[in-house]
Amino acid sequence: MKRNWLYLPIEVKVRECDAKLLLAYHAIQQGYNVIIGDHPVLEQVCGKYPQGIFFSKGGPHGFRQRVISSALEKKHSVVELDEEGLIFQKKLYLQDRMQKQTLHLVEQEYCWGPHQYNTILSAYPDLKAKLHITGNPRFDLLTPKYRKLYEADRLKLKAKYGDFILINTRFSRYNTPKGLKESIHYQHIQKLYEHFLKMIQHLASLVPDKKIIIRPHPGENFTSYRKALQQYTNILVVHEGNIIPWLYAAEAVIHHGCTSGMEAYLLGRPVISYIPFETMEPSLPNQFGQIARNSDEIIRNLEKFINKETLPPVTGKMEDYVQWSPSHDSCQTILSLCNQISLSLPLDRFSKKEGSKMIVRTKKRKRNFSLTKDEIVSFFQKMNQVNETEILFEVKPVANHVFHLSC
């Protein structure tokens, strides 16, 4: 059987890694060789391995164009699933992340759902053949089948923290990695950040016996929260691991405009959308929770959750934005499309000695990245348990935090 190559770069580990591993697990069963790992290292490594399919994660225009052009220079075909293709403002999205000249370079563009698909199609109807509604493996992990992957982690979190309220934030344009940064363009983000801090402080005082865990967006400065909330003994600022076991373990989830609000909803968790004032930002994630305008309304909603009272239905329509159902499998949809791509050059155009590991130097980055063989093996073993099968697989390091996976 012909063994194609699939290149899966990972940038933000806590958000992307498990979904990429899920895709990799299915791909190697179909005969693919998969190279997976640290995005900038993999970009260089993929030039030393056979022609294959490079899986772009999207990005702002300059980043996206550079990554895709680099993969094409190495004679790979490029497919893309934009990590930010779920929640966006149409005009800005088309001006930045989905410019036509770069989309022209992509063999296949995978869409989260009808909203993203129709947004791109209405702007570039001549590129319809490139567009495919697939869903996203990130949301596959929320189906009942794959929740089993996180049961052990959920129990560990419950054992460590007990019952807790999880508050997810997304204010990186103001609370930047380097600290708080005022901007006339993001005054509403600053205002939201300040409202959230006051709400959290008030909530901590109202329920002093309840543990509150703040999980900032990976692009935020975590220290800002720790300094502002250090006097409260029932508040912890934690950002570690995939978000799914945290959502799964939480007594309730509070957010504003976070994808995690939709994820928690699909996991069947109680969700509160905190909206202290209206903004011009997309309201989609807020439509999948009980609305609260202040701390008192949050408390009332929490009491309703605890007492298992009947709640008003959410206003959001998931099917308009995400191809998802309890039985949906976007990995199989994506791989069936990948299988249609014809690779023109011989698969062995590059030769690489087995077992050798390349040394790749990259620029210093804002966030450290780590991926280990043990993490991959652990995930694949859990997948075998979920599928009640015993797929034999190989995991070989090829560069720092980059691995070759195969069956």
DOMARZA-397835 format. One record per residue (C-alpha): x, y, z; residue number from 1. Coordinates in nm, 3 decimals. Each point is the difference from the previous one (the first is absolute). Layout:
N
((X,Y,Z),NUM)
...
This chain:
407
((0.000,0.000,0.000),1)
((0.121,0.350,-0.084),2)
((0.102,0.182,0.316),3)
((-0.066,0.373,-0.023),4)
((0.150,0.251,0.239),5)
((-0.199,0.240,0.217),6)
((0.163,0.294,0.181),7)
((-0.182,0.126,0.310),8)
((0.156,0.310,0.161),9)
((-0.113,0.103,0.350),10)
((0.030,0.357,0.124),11)
((-0.211,0.033,0.319),12)
((0.033,-0.338,0.168),13)
((-0.286,0.022,0.251),14)
((-0.243,0.087,-0.278),15)
((0.123,-0.202,-0.298),16)
((0.200,-0.302,0.111),17)
((-0.268,-0.256,0.085),18)
((-0.199,0.081,-0.314),19)
((0.310,-0.043,-0.218),20)
((0.085,-0.327,0.178),21)
((-0.356,-0.119,-0.062),22)
((0.040,0.074,-0.372),23)
((0.343,-0.165,0.000),24)
((-0.138,-0.316,0.166),25)
((-0.259,-0.041,-0.276),26)
((0.250,0.094,-0.272),27)
((0.259,-0.266,0.087),28)
((-0.276,-0.262,-0.007),29)
((-0.061,0.102,-0.362),30)
((0.366,-0.051,-0.084),31)
((0.129,0.355,0.043),32)
((0.338,0.089,0.139),33)
((-0.061,0.295,0.230),34)
((0.252,0.263,0.107),35)
((-0.139,0.192,0.298),36)
((0.132,0.254,0.246),37)
((0.131,0.349,0.068),38)
((-0.114,0.232,-0.280),39)
((0.322,0.189,-0.090),40)
((0.217,-0.312,0.034),41)
((-0.237,-0.208,-0.211),42)
((-0.002,0.272,-0.268),43)
((0.371,-0.061,-0.049),44)
((-0.008,-0.377,0.049),45)
((-0.267,-0.054,-0.267),46)
((0.248,0.110,-0.265),47)
((0.214,-0.306,0.076),48)
((-0.279,-0.255,-0.030),49)
((-0.213,-0.122,-0.293),50)
((-0.250,0.212,-0.181),51)
((-0.333,-0.013,0.178),52)
((-0.288,0.200,0.138),53)
((0.077,0.294,0.230),54)
((-0.286,0.080,0.238),55)
((-0.014,0.377,0.052),56)
((-0.168,0.134,0.314),57)
((-0.073,0.342,-0.147),58)
((0.114,0.327,0.148),59)
((0.029,0.375,-0.057),60)
((0.079,0.085,-0.362),61)
((0.379,0.036,0.023),62)
((0.049,-0.315,0.209),63)
((-0.242,-0.201,-0.212),64)
((0.156,0.102,-0.330),65)
((0.351,-0.076,0.123),66)
((-0.089,-0.346,0.134),67)
((-0.196,-0.105,-0.309),68)
((0.261,0.138,-0.243),69)
((0.276,-0.181,0.190),70)
((-0.187,-0.332,-0.021),71)
((-0.061,0.048,-0.372),72)
((0.368,0.076,-0.060),73)
((0.071,-0.340,0.153),74)
((-0.239,-0.151,-0.259),75)
((-0.271,-0.094,0.250),76)
((-0.372,0.040,-0.065),77)
((-0.169,0.222,0.259),78)
((-0.337,-0.051,0.167),79)
((-0.129,0.231,0.269),80)
((-0.235,0.004,0.297),81)
((0.006,0.346,0.158),82)
((0.007,-0.024,0.379),83)
((-0.185,0.334,0.013),84)
((-0.260,-0.096,-0.259),85)
((-0.282,-0.035,0.251),86)
((-0.033,0.348,0.152),87)
((0.085,0.305,-0.207),88)
((-0.117,0.331,-0.141),89)
((-0.060,-0.057,-0.371),90)
((0.167,0.311,-0.139),91)
((0.312,-0.029,0.215),92)
((0.021,-0.375,-0.060),93)
((0.007,0.040,-0.378),94)
((0.244,0.293,0.019),95)
((0.247,-0.184,0.222),96)
((-0.025,-0.376,0.048),97)
((-0.174,-0.092,-0.324),98)
((0.151,0.214,-0.276),99)
((-0.069,-0.132,-0.346),100)
((0.357,-0.002,-0.128),101)
((0.103,-0.238,0.278),102)
((-0.312,-0.215,-0.026),103)
((0.095,-0.051,-0.366),104)
((0.309,-0.186,0.123),105)
((-0.199,-0.247,0.209),106)
((-0.109,-0.332,-0.151),107)
((-0.293,-0.047,0.239),108)
((-0.149,0.236,0.261),109)
((-0.181,-0.183,0.282),110)
((-0.282,0.194,0.165),111)
((-0.136,-0.037,0.352),112)
((-0.356,0.032,-0.127),113)
((-0.244,0.185,-0.226),114)
((0.075,0.347,0.141),115)
((0.370,-0.006,-0.087),116)
((-0.069,-0.178,-0.332),117)
((-0.261,0.253,-0.111),118)
((0.212,0.296,0.111),119)
((0.289,-0.111,-0.221),120)
((-0.225,-0.112,-0.285),121)
((-0.187,0.332,-0.017),122)
((0.331,0.186,-0.027),123)
((0.174,-0.238,-0.242),124)
((-0.264,-0.202,-0.191),125)
((0.259,-0.102,-0.261),126)
((0.189,-0.195,0.269),127)
((-0.298,-0.215,0.102),128)
((0.174,-0.323,-0.104),129)
((0.263,0.054,0.272),130)
((-0.255,0.030,0.283),131)
((-0.121,-0.296,0.206),132)
((-0.209,-0.013,0.317),133)
((0.171,-0.252,0.226),134)
((-0.037,0.109,0.361),135)
((0.307,0.005,0.222),136)
((0.171,-0.288,0.187),137)
((0.010,0.230,0.305),138)
((-0.377,-0.035,0.022),139)
((0.009,-0.374,-0.079),140)
((0.170,-0.035,0.338),141)
((-0.321,0.129,0.164),142)
((-0.213,-0.289,-0.126),143)
((-0.106,-0.265,0.253),144)
((0.237,-0.254,-0.157),145)
((0.314,0.206,0.057),146)
((-0.087,0.140,0.343),147)
((0.138,-0.327,0.130),148)
((0.346,0.129,-0.093),149)
((-0.029,0.258,0.278),150)
((-0.174,-0.194,0.275),151)
((0.321,-0.072,0.194),152)
((0.109,0.364,-0.025),153)
((-0.345,0.116,0.111),154)
((0.018,-0.218,0.308),155)
((0.350,0.128,0.082),156)
((-0.122,0.360,-0.021),157)
((-0.298,-0.078,0.222),158)
((0.227,-0.170,0.251),159)
((0.243,0.295,0.001),160)
((-0.243,0.294,-0.003),161)
((-0.336,-0.144,0.106),162)
((-0.306,0.183,-0.132),163)
((0.104,0.317,-0.180),164)
((-0.132,0.276,-0.223),165)
((0.208,0.046,-0.315),166)
((0.035,0.351,-0.145),167)
((0.154,0.025,-0.347),168)
((0.131,0.333,-0.126),169)
((0.110,0.136,-0.340),170)
((0.141,0.350,0.041),171)
((0.344,-0.035,-0.160),172)
((-0.031,0.320,-0.203),173)
((0.006,0.193,0.328),174)
((0.155,-0.248,0.243),175)
((0.292,-0.078,-0.232),176)
((0.283,-0.245,0.077),177)
((0.212,0.302,0.098),178)
((-0.270,0.144,0.227),179)
((-0.293,0.241,-0.022),180)
((0.008,0.212,-0.316),181)
((-0.251,0.277,-0.059),182)
((-0.113,0.066,-0.357),183)
((-0.268,0.222,-0.145),184)
((-0.097,-0.293,-0.226),185)
((-0.064,-0.243,0.286),186)
((-0.161,0.214,0.268),187)
((-0.294,-0.242,0.018),188)
((0.244,-0.286,0.071),189)
((0.152,0.200,0.286),190)
((-0.349,0.073,0.132),191)
((-0.095,-0.368,-0.019),192)
((0.322,-0.099,0.179),193)
((-0.073,0.247,0.281),194)
((-0.363,-0.116,0.029),195)
((0.115,-0.362,0.020),196)
((0.245,0.078,0.279),197)
((-0.271,0.176,0.203),198)
((-0.245,-0.283,-0.067),199)
((0.253,-0.264,0.109),200)
((0.084,0.194,0.318),201)
((-0.369,0.042,0.083),202)
((-0.075,-0.365,-0.075),203)
((0.290,-0.117,0.218),204)
((-0.138,0.206,0.289),205)
((-0.356,-0.128,-0.049),206)
((0.105,-0.367,-0.005),207)
((0.315,-0.015,0.219),208)
((-0.031,-0.378,0.039),209)
((-0.008,-0.055,-0.377),210)
((0.323,-0.043,-0.197),211)
((0.027,0.221,-0.307),212)
((0.254,-0.085,-0.269),213)
((0.099,0.263,-0.257),214)
((0.130,-0.144,-0.327),215)
((0.133,0.287,-0.215),216)
((0.031,-0.011,-0.378),217)
((0.348,-0.134,-0.093),218)
((0.084,0.342,-0.148),219)
((-0.063,0.182,0.328),220)
((0.232,0.094,0.286),221)
((-0.091,-0.233,0.286),222)
((0.187,0.210,0.257),223)
((-0.244,0.288,-0.049),224)
((-0.279,-0.214,0.143),225)
((0.212,-0.137,0.283),226)
((0.097,0.350,0.114),227)
((-0.355,0.135,-0.021),228)
((-0.153,-0.298,0.183),229)
((0.275,-0.100,0.243),230)
((-0.200,0.094,0.313),231)
((-0.267,-0.263,-0.072),232)
((0.086,-0.343,0.137),233)
((-0.276,-0.173,-0.198),234)
((0.130,0.119,-0.339),235)
((0.263,-0.181,-0.206),236)
((0.145,0.104,-0.336),237)
((0.086,-0.319,-0.190),238)
((0.075,-0.067,-0.366),239)
((0.119,-0.351,-0.071),240)
((-0.100,-0.282,-0.231),241)
((-0.285,-0.033,-0.245),242)
((-0.310,0.194,0.099),243)
((-0.242,-0.292,-0.043),244)
((0.063,-0.176,0.336),245)
((-0.025,0.340,0.175),246)
((-0.338,0.069,-0.161),247)
((-0.106,-0.357,0.074),248)
((0.097,0.025,0.368),249)
((-0.140,0.349,0.069),250)
((-0.318,0.051,0.198),251)
((-0.077,0.292,-0.234),252)
((0.182,0.200,-0.268),253)
((-0.006,0.382,-0.025),254)
((0.128,0.177,-0.311),255)
((-0.050,0.286,-0.244),256)
((0.039,-0.069,-0.369),257)
((0.220,-0.308,0.046),258)
((-0.009,-0.308,-0.221),259)
((0.023,-0.191,0.329),260)
((-0.357,0.109,0.076),261)
((-0.118,-0.194,-0.306),262)
((0.224,-0.293,0.089),263)
((-0.140,-0.012,0.354),264)
((-0.354,0.010,-0.140),265)
((0.072,-0.299,-0.226),266)
((0.142,-0.184,0.302),267)
((-0.329,0.059,0.179),268)
((0.153,0.227,0.264),269)
((-0.182,0.297,0.160),270)
((0.113,0.315,-0.184),271)
((-0.040,0.365,0.099),272)
((0.070,0.272,-0.255),273)
((0.100,0.312,0.192),274)
((-0.098,0.310,-0.201),275)
((0.049,0.314,0.213),276)
((-0.057,0.220,-0.306),277)
((-0.053,-0.042,-0.373),278)
((0.290,0.008,-0.247),279)
((0.036,-0.012,-0.378),280)
((0.183,-0.334,0.017),281)
((-0.159,-0.326,-0.127),282)
((-0.251,-0.122,0.257),283)
((-0.008,-0.365,-0.109),284)
((0.162,-0.169,0.305),285)
((-0.219,0.201,0.239),286)
((-0.308,-0.153,-0.160),287)
((0.078,-0.341,0.154),288)
((-0.026,0.094,0.366),289)
((-0.234,0.157,0.253),290)
((0.042,0.378,-0.020),291)
((0.119,0.189,0.309),292)
((0.053,0.377,0.015),293)
((0.149,0.017,0.350),294)
((0.125,-0.213,0.289),295)
((-0.345,-0.034,0.158),296)
((-0.137,-0.149,-0.323),297)
((0.297,-0.239,-0.011),298)
((-0.084,-0.117,0.353),299)
((-0.366,-0.050,-0.093),300)
((0.100,-0.208,-0.302),301)
((0.240,-0.208,0.210),302)
((-0.280,-0.070,0.248),303)
((-0.224,-0.109,-0.288),304)
((0.271,-0.238,-0.123),305)
((0.048,-0.148,0.347),306)
((-0.375,-0.039,0.055),307)
((-0.040,-0.149,-0.350),308)
((-0.269,0.253,-0.090),309)
((-0.135,0.019,-0.353),310)
((0.192,0.266,-0.192),311)
((-0.098,0.198,-0.308),312)
((0.139,-0.150,-0.322),313)
((0.313,0.151,-0.150),314)
((-0.047,0.224,-0.301),315)
((0.293,-0.124,-0.210),316)
((-0.031,-0.241,-0.292),317)
((0.314,-0.212,-0.001),318)
((-0.075,-0.155,-0.339),319)
((0.033,0.339,-0.171),320)
((0.362,0.029,0.109),321)
((0.143,-0.347,0.065),322)
((-0.039,-0.332,-0.179),323)
((-0.055,-0.203,0.315),324)
((-0.213,-0.279,0.140),325)
((0.059,-0.265,0.269),326)
((0.104,-0.240,-0.276),327)
((0.180,0.244,-0.234),328)
((0.361,-0.079,-0.092),329)
((0.174,0.290,-0.175),330)
((0.329,-0.194,-0.014),331)
((-0.146,-0.252,-0.241),332)
((-0.151,0.280,-0.212),333)
((0.334,0.181,-0.015),334)
((0.198,-0.313,-0.084),335)
((-0.242,-0.100,-0.275),336)
((0.066,0.341,-0.157),337)
((0.375,-0.034,0.048),338)
((-0.016,-0.334,-0.177),339)
((-0.125,0.180,-0.311),340)
((0.314,0.212,-0.028),341)
((0.240,-0.116,-0.269),342)
((0.367,0.039,0.089),343)
((0.201,0.045,-0.319),344)
((0.352,-0.077,0.123),345)
((0.131,-0.340,0.113),346)
((-0.057,-0.062,0.370),347)
((0.370,-0.076,0.051),348)
((0.135,0.323,-0.149),349)
((0.172,0.067,0.333),350)
((0.205,-0.265,0.172),351)
((0.045,0.008,0.374),352)
((0.181,-0.257,0.210),353)
((-0.232,-0.174,0.240),354)
((0.056,0.087,0.364),355)
((0.199,0.316,-0.068),356)
((-0.112,0.315,0.177),357)
((0.046,0.344,-0.148),358)
((0.119,0.302,0.195),359)
((-0.217,0.297,-0.094),360)
((0.056,0.352,0.126),361)
((-0.296,0.236,0.027),362)
((-0.051,0.356,0.115),363)
((-0.082,0.072,0.363),364)
((-0.376,-0.005,0.055),365)
((-0.251,0.138,0.248),366)
((-0.114,-0.346,0.111),367)
((0.204,-0.312,0.063),368)
((-0.113,-0.318,-0.175),369)
((0.042,-0.358,0.112),370)
((-0.125,-0.328,-0.144),371)
((0.135,-0.335,0.118),372)
((-0.014,-0.356,-0.127),373)
((-0.168,-0.105,0.324),374)
((-0.285,0.248,-0.058),375)
((-0.062,-0.135,-0.349),376)
((0.017,-0.364,0.111),377)
((-0.238,0.071,0.290),378)
((-0.255,0.166,-0.230),379)
((0.015,-0.283,-0.255),380)
((-0.035,-0.263,0.272),381)
((-0.312,0.178,0.127),382)
((-0.132,0.007,-0.357),383)
((0.051,-0.375,-0.023),384)
((-0.203,-0.041,0.319),385)
((-0.278,0.227,-0.125),386)
((-0.018,-0.191,-0.329),387)
((0.043,-0.337,0.173),388)
((0.277,-0.090,-0.239),389)
((0.376,-0.042,0.002),390)
((0.153,0.207,-0.278),391)
((0.376,-0.051,-0.006),392)
((0.183,0.327,-0.057),393)
((0.351,0.144,-0.009),394)
((0.109,0.336,0.140),395)
((0.345,0.120,-0.104),396)
((0.158,0.338,0.087),397)
((0.129,0.184,-0.306),398)
((0.083,0.342,0.154),399)
((-0.065,0.191,0.321),400)
((-0.368,-0.057,0.088),401)
((-0.075,-0.142,-0.346),402)
((-0.084,-0.367,-0.062),403)
((-0.057,-0.247,-0.284),404)
((-0.312,-0.213,0.061),405)
((-0.094,-0.312,-0.193),406)
((-0.167,-0.339,0.029),407)
